[in-house]
Amino acid sequence: MATIPSLPSRDDMLRMARGTTDITGQLLDTAGNLTRIAINTLDPRDGSGQELLRVLRETTAGLAEASASPQAQEAFYRIVDTLTRLGTSGAPLAVHPVSEPAQALLAAIGESLLPVLDTVGPAIEELAAVLGELIEATSPVLPTAAGLAAGLLLALVPPIRVAAQVLRDSSPELRRIADALTAAVAPLLPLQVALAERAATVGADLVKAALPPLADLTEAAAATTKAARPVLLAGEELLVAGLERLQPRLLSGASHAGRVARAAAVRVSAALSPAEDRAVVLTATTA
């Protein structure tokens, strides 16, 4: 026979009543705060509330009209279809046995790349800034380069179209070629796998044997570079000083070459252009 549960005690009843009262008070305070926020936002004294409601009404009406257009409906359909396909194909991939090693590989790559990214981060930022300055400096040439690229792409369209047509017409022959290659290569795959395993083993042993001498060579090269640093700096100083001395001569030579090229262009243009009719001046003398 089931036992009848005991009734809550007086202390339990008081505690439940106090908890309910506190919760109710907090809910009422929250509702009051929300009411004051709505009143402050939609205050009709300066017309801001009415203007906000008008803007919201017009915006929602525009969105409703735009969402009913055929283009929006087609976009919604594509989004839903894409999400459906992702859900259908993603669920088997998530439980596939390959997913676990793939996740482990991604985690290992992420953990290995974080220190590398932290190290090269400042250099990448500096490189991005320099590239931005370079793009800004070469901006006058970009439209011409874009026009040339567009012309080149347009010139490539006909041969690509012809090649696609030829491949489309030759699909049976391509299928025969693929079948023949598959039949020829398939028996060699196990042998290739075995050879690859042996090559990997030999390569690993070679790397293990070569790492200690390479480390010694690197340390020796670092010590040599550290010892020869003053000589390298002196050579760099001499090179920079020589370039600074040659700079005026180079600029003068470039300016002179530019003047010569400009004069030659003027002469060639004058020689190729038709000769202008020269005016004939007649003078009359009285006897």
Secondary structure by P-SEA (a helix, b strand, c coil): cccccccccaaaaaaaaaaaaaaaaaaaaaaaaaaaaaaaaaccccaaaaaaaaaaaaaaaaaaaaaacaaaaaaaaaaaaaaaaaaaaaaaaaaccaaaaaaaaaaaaaaaaaaaaaaaaaaaaaaaaaaaaaaaaaccaaaaaaaaaaaaaaaaaaaaaaaaaaaaaaaaaaaaaaaaaaaacccaaaaaaaaaaaaaaaaaaaaaaaaaaaaaaaaaaaaaaaaaaaaaaaaaaaaaaaaaaaaaaaaaaaaaaaaaaaaaaaaaaaaaccccbbbbbbbbbcc
